Amino acid sequence: MSFDRGEPKTFARYRDVVHSSSCQVFSNQRMECRSLLVPVLNQQISPEEPLSLDYGFLMDFPQCFQI
């Protein structure tokens, strides 16, 4: 996964495809991130059978925090 040292982002990895969304930093205590859109084609989603995905944040030191 590549990393741009610009704004922080959230990411989700589903079936080896990484999706990301931008975050806006307001202060060192407040950051807001847009919800991620992870396309799921022709798959039923239910609370009884949730999808498995990896998720997290891309920030200043990505090598320390990514899975």
N, C-alpha and C positions, 0 to 999 in steps of 0.2 A: 504494500500500500504506500503510495507516495504521499508526501506531506508538504504543504505550502506554509511557510512560516508567517502567513498573514493572519487573518481572523480565526478564532477557534471554531471548531465544528463538532457536531455529533456524528457518529457513524454507526451503521448496522451492517453486518456481514450475513447474508443469507444465500445458501448454496454457492459459496465461493464468489459472490458478487458483492462489492462494497457500495453502499449508498450513503451519502452524506448530506448534511444540512448545516447552514450557517448559524452562528451564534453572535449576538451583539453584547459586548461588554460595556456595562454602565459604570462599574467601579470594581475594586478588588474584592467586593463582597456580593456583587450582583451581576449575573449574566443570564440572558434569555436566549433560548434556542428554539428554532422552528421544529415542529414535529416532522419526523422522517416519513417519507413515502417509500414503502418497500413493495414493489409489484409482485403479486402472487397470482399466477395465471392458472386457471382451471383447477383450483384447489379449494376444498372445503375447510373453513376455519371455524373452530368452536372452542368454548371454554374447556370442554372435556378433552380435546385434542389440540393443544396450542402448538404453534410453530416454534421451532428452535432456531435462535439466531444469536450471534455475538453482537454486543453493542458497547459504546463507550464514547469518550471525548478525544478529539485531536487538539492538542494544545502546544505549548512552547517546547516541551520535551517529549516528543511522541515515542521515542525508543524506550523510555522508562515505563510507559503506561499501557502500551498496546499489548493485546494478547498475541 
